[in-house]
Amino acid sequence: MFGFGFSGLVDVLVLHQVLQWHHLVSGLYPMDTLAGLQTNVLADGLFSLGMLVVTCVGAGLLWQSERRTAAPLSIRPLAGAALIGLGAFDVYDVVVDHMLLGLHQPLSAGGQYNPHWLVVSLLLVAAGYYVYRTGLADGNAGTAEHT
């Protein structure tokens, strides 16, 4: 959850607000009118608040997990889980927001979404899964040696 929310925050802050490549509902409301821009900025703000809640819930769950375990949490499984969440948000964004709902399209040739980002997002999920699983395996091997 933490990686998913964090990725959403980075997306909206960097792509929507700083670079202003697109806004959350720019596929529905034009960005070249004051009313359209106000609607888009409001949607971006509400989305930011939602992603902040998801990030905080994820951080709370992580904190709760860390407090319940006798041994400190290993960094590799945590990093892997965060990568999975980051990639999962990007897959969701590509499939739901861009392709299915057409809420917004990033700037690209012809105004269409670049499908290569879906491949990159799936690679992030796969890399996260690999880091997570190998981190768990390394952690289990370490505990087996000490018992």
C-alpha positions as CSV (number, residue, x, y, z in Angstrom):
1,M,0.0,0.0,0.0
2,F,2.8,2.4,0.8
3,G,4.4,2.0,-2.6
4,F,1.1,2.3,-4.4
5,G,0.2,5.6,-2.6
6,F,3.7,7.0,-2.8
7,S,3.8,6.3,-6.6
8,G,0.4,8.1,-6.9
9,L,1.7,11.1,-5.0
10,V,4.9,11.3,-7.2
11,D,2.8,11.0,-10.3
12,V,0.4,13.8,-9.4
13,L,3.0,16.1,-7.9
14,V,5.6,15.7,-10.7
15,L,3.6,15.0,-13.9
16,H,0.4,16.9,-13.1
17,Q,1.5,19.9,-11.0
18,V,5.2,20.6,-11.6
19,L,5.6,19.6,-15.3
20,Q,1.8,20.1,-16.0
21,W,1.9,17.5,-18.8
22,H,-1.7,16.6,-18.0
23,H,-4.2,16.6,-15.2
24,L,-6.4,13.9,-13.7
25,V,-9.5,14.6,-15.7
26,S,-7.9,16.5,-18.6
27,G,-9.5,14.0,-21.0
28,L,-12.9,15.1,-19.8
29,Y,-12.4,18.8,-19.1
30,P,-10.3,21.0,-21.3
31,M,-7.2,22.6,-19.7
32,D,-7.3,25.7,-22.0
33,T,-10.3,27.3,-20.2
34,L,-10.4,28.7,-16.7
35,A,-13.3,26.5,-15.7
36,G,-11.7,23.4,-17.1
37,L,-8.3,24.2,-15.5
38,Q,-10.0,24.8,-12.1
39,T,-11.8,21.4,-12.4
40,N,-8.6,19.7,-13.3
41,V,-6.6,21.2,-10.5
42,L,-9.4,20.4,-8.0
43,A,-9.4,16.7,-9.2
44,D,-5.6,16.6,-8.9
45,G,-5.9,18.0,-5.3
46,L,-8.5,15.4,-4.3
47,F,-6.5,12.7,-5.9
48,S,-3.4,13.9,-3.9
49,L,-5.4,13.7,-0.7
50,G,-6.5,10.2,-1.6
51,M,-3.0,9.0,-2.3
52,L,-1.8,10.7,0.9
53,V,-4.4,8.6,2.8
54,V,-3.3,5.4,1.0
55,T,0.4,6.2,1.8
56,C,-0.3,6.9,5.4
57,V,-2.3,3.7,5.8
58,G,0.6,1.8,4.2
59,A,3.1,3.5,6.5
60,G,0.9,2.6,9.5
61,L,0.6,-1.0,8.5
62,L,4.4,-1.1,8.0
63,W,5.0,0.4,11.4
64,Q,2.5,-2.0,13.0
65,S,4.3,-5.0,11.3
66,E,7.6,-3.8,12.5
67,R,6.4,-3.5,16.1
68,R,4.9,-7.0,16.1
69,T,8.0,-8.8,15.0
70,A,10.8,-9.9,17.3
71,A,13.5,-9.3,14.7
72,P,14.0,-6.1,12.7
73,L,12.4,-6.1,9.3
74,S,14.8,-6.9,6.5
75,I,15.2,-4.1,3.9
76,R,15.1,-6.2,0.8
77,P,11.6,-7.6,1.3
78,L,10.4,-4.0,2.2
79,A,12.1,-2.6,-0.9
80,G,10.6,-5.3,-3.0
81,A,7.1,-4.7,-1.6
82,A,7.5,-1.0,-2.3
83,L,8.5,-1.7,-5.9
84,I,5.5,-4.0,-6.4
85,G,3.2,-1.2,-5.1
86,L,4.9,1.4,-7.3
87,G,4.5,-0.8,-10.4
88,A,1.0,-1.7,-9.4
89,F,-0.1,1.9,-9.3
90,D,1.5,2.5,-12.7
91,V,-0.3,-0.5,-14.1
92,Y,-3.6,0.7,-12.6
93,D,-3.0,4.2,-14.0
94,V,-2.2,2.9,-17.5
95,V,-5.1,0.4,-17.7
96,V,-7.9,2.2,-15.8
97,D,-7.2,5.9,-16.1
98,H,-5.6,6.0,-19.5
99,M,-7.0,3.1,-21.5
100,L,-10.4,2.2,-20.1
101,L,-11.7,5.6,-18.7
102,G,-9.7,7.9,-20.9
103,L,-9.5,10.4,-18.0
104,H,-6.2,11.9,-19.2
105,Q,-3.5,11.3,-21.7
106,P,0.1,12.3,-21.1
107,L,1.7,14.4,-23.8
108,S,3.0,12.2,-26.6
109,A,3.0,12.0,-30.3
110,G,-0.6,12.2,-31.6
111,G,-2.0,12.7,-28.1
112,Q,-2.3,9.0,-27.5
113,Y,-0.9,7.1,-24.5
114,N,2.4,5.4,-25.1
115,P,1.8,1.7,-24.3
116,H,5.5,1.1,-23.6
117,W,4.8,2.5,-20.1
118,L,2.6,-0.6,-19.4
119,V,5.6,-2.8,-20.1
120,V,7.9,-0.7,-17.9
121,S,5.2,-0.9,-15.1
122,L,5.0,-4.6,-15.4
123,L,8.8,-4.9,-15.2
124,L,8.7,-2.8,-12.0
125,V,6.2,-5.3,-10.5
126,A,8.4,-8.2,-11.6
127,A,11.5,-6.6,-10.3
128,G,9.8,-5.9,-7.0
129,Y,8.6,-9.5,-6.7
130,Y,12.1,-10.7,-7.4
131,V,13.7,-8.4,-4.8
132,Y,10.9,-9.4,-2.3
133,R,11.3,-13.2,-2.8
134,T,15.1,-13.2,-2.7
135,G,15.0,-11.0,0.4
136,L,12.8,-13.4,2.1
137,A,15.0,-16.3,1.0
138,D,18.1,-14.6,2.3
139,G,16.4,-13.8,5.6
140,N,15.2,-17.4,6.0
141,A,18.7,-18.7,5.3
142,G,20.1,-16.4,7.9
143,T,17.7,-17.5,10.6
144,A,18.3,-21.2,9.8
145,E,22.0,-20.7,10.4
146,H,21.4,-19.2,13.8
147,T,19.0,-21.9,15.1
